[in-house]
Amino acid sequence: MRIRHWQDIASLLLGVWLVVSPFVLGVAGAATWVTIVLGLFVILFAVEGFVIPSYLEEWGELLLGLALLVAPWTVGYQSVSATVSSVASGILVILFAAWELMTDRDFATWWHDRWHHPVA
């Protein structure tokens, strides 16, 4: 197991925050479970980035970030602090995933091979 990107560590810590944040912020109801589940998936993808390094887990993290962004309105969070935490965490998850994609050599090679065609 080797850490290739600092963004995986940041995502792991963010996932831990998401799991504990409902208890720290005193959130109840569906917001608690949605936040915990999404946090566990963020942790899972971050750990997957350590164990099987590839650029594919970042796509999953991008989707998780989007889910965190829309969760307060689709689930109906009652707490302002839960909404702020979810939106801020979603933005950070998306930023970390996008940043890692932009700096990953495997993804850059894949992108170049697929989208950069020589001009005839």
N, C-alpha and C positions, 0 to 999 in steps of 0.2 A: 504494500500500500504506500503510495507516494503522492504527496500533495503537489499538483502541477499549477494550480491557480489559487491565489489568495481569496478569490471570490467564492470558492467552495467553502472556505472556513467562515467567511462572512455570512453566507447563506445558512450554514449550519447553526451559527449563533442566532441568526434571525429566526430560524425554525424553533430553536429552544425558547426564544422570547415569545413566539406565538403560542407555544404549548403552555407556558406559565402565565402569560399575560391576563387571561380571564380571571385568575385567582389574585394576581397583583392588583388589577384594576377593579375587582369586585363585580365582574360581569356575570349575568345569569341568563338562563334560557338558551335558545338556539344559537345565539352568538358564541356561547362558550364552546359548544360542540363543533361548530363550523370552524372556529379559530383553531381549536386543538387538532382537528383532523387535517386541515390545510397545513398547519405547522408540522405535523408528523410527516406529511408528504414532502415538505420543503427539506426536512432533515433527511428523509430517505434519498431524495435526489442529490443532496449535497454529499452524503456518504457514498452514494453510487459514483459520484465524481472522483472520490478518492480510490475506490476499489477497481472500477472499470472506467478509466478516464477516456471519455469521448465527448464530442460536442452534442450528443443527442439529449443528454439530461437537461441541457439548457432550454431546449424547446419545451420540455415538461415544466421547468421552472417559470418560463414565460407564461404558460397557461395558468399555473398556480398564482402567479402575480396578478393576472387578470381576474381570477376568481376572488382574490383578496380585495381587489379594487371594487368589484360589484357586489360582494357579499353583504355589506351593510344595507344596501337598498333592496336586494332580492330576498334576503332573509328577514329584514326589518329590525336591525339592531336598535335597541332602545337607549343604549348608552352612547353619549358623545365620545367618551374616551375609547370605547371599543371601536367606534367608527374611525376615529383618527388613527388608532393603532393599526387597524386593518388596511386603511388606505395608504398610510406611510409605509407599512411593511410590504404591501403590494408593489408600490413604486420602487422600493429598494430591491425586492426580489427581481423585478423586471430589469432594473439597471444593472444589477450584478450579473444576471444571465446574459444580457445584451453585451456588456463589457467583456465577459469571458468569451462569448462567440467572436467578438471582433479581434481578440488577441490570441485565439487558439489557432495554432498552425494547421492542424488537421482540417478545421472548418474552412480556413482561408484557402487551403489547397482545393478542397471540395468545391467551394464557391467559385474559385478561379476556373477550375476545370469545367464547370457547368455553364458559366455565364459569360466568360470572356472568350469569344471566338475571334480568330484572326480575320482581319479585313482582307477580302480578296482583291 
